[in-house]
């Protein structure tokens, strides 16, 4: 099964808005989320760190959970283990996000189905930092 098509990838990256909540983003420079968030910023996205530590990362205030973010987010980018990702997708639906993006290696087919059934666009097992330069 494919969890991403070019049209959905393009739509999420170019049409749905520029505020991305990055779940799992902390100041740990060794984690993939840190570098991906930098790439997203370079391409004009506002990156909102969501991590239990609620750290400020890349100049943006962090929040402990999606529910704590006091403004709308367009896309929820998920950097957590697959067994935790479904709950994050459900939180994204509750938050009113327009799309969910599960990073490389993050796969939850039931969450994918639930999220799409709720009307959100979704990409799974891909990386926006790889995909976004291809669009330019």
Secondary structure as GFF3:
##gff-version 3
##sequence-region A 1 136
A	DSSP	alpha_helix	6	14	.	.	.	ID=ss1
A	DSSP	beta_strand	19	23	.	.	.	ID=ss2
A	DSSP	alpha_helix	32	42	.	.	.	ID=ss3
A	DSSP	beta_strand	46	50	.	.	.	ID=ss4
A	DSSP	three_ten_helix	66	68	.	.	.	ID=ss5
A	DSSP	beta_strand	75	78	.	.	.	ID=ss6
A	DSSP	alpha_helix	82	95	.	.	.	ID=ss7
A	DSSP	beta_strand	99	102	.	.	.	ID=ss8
A	DSSP	alpha_helix	109	117	.	.	.	ID=ss9
A	DSSP	beta_strand	121	123	.	.	.	ID=ss10
A	DSSP	alpha_helix	128	135	.	.	.	ID=ss11
###
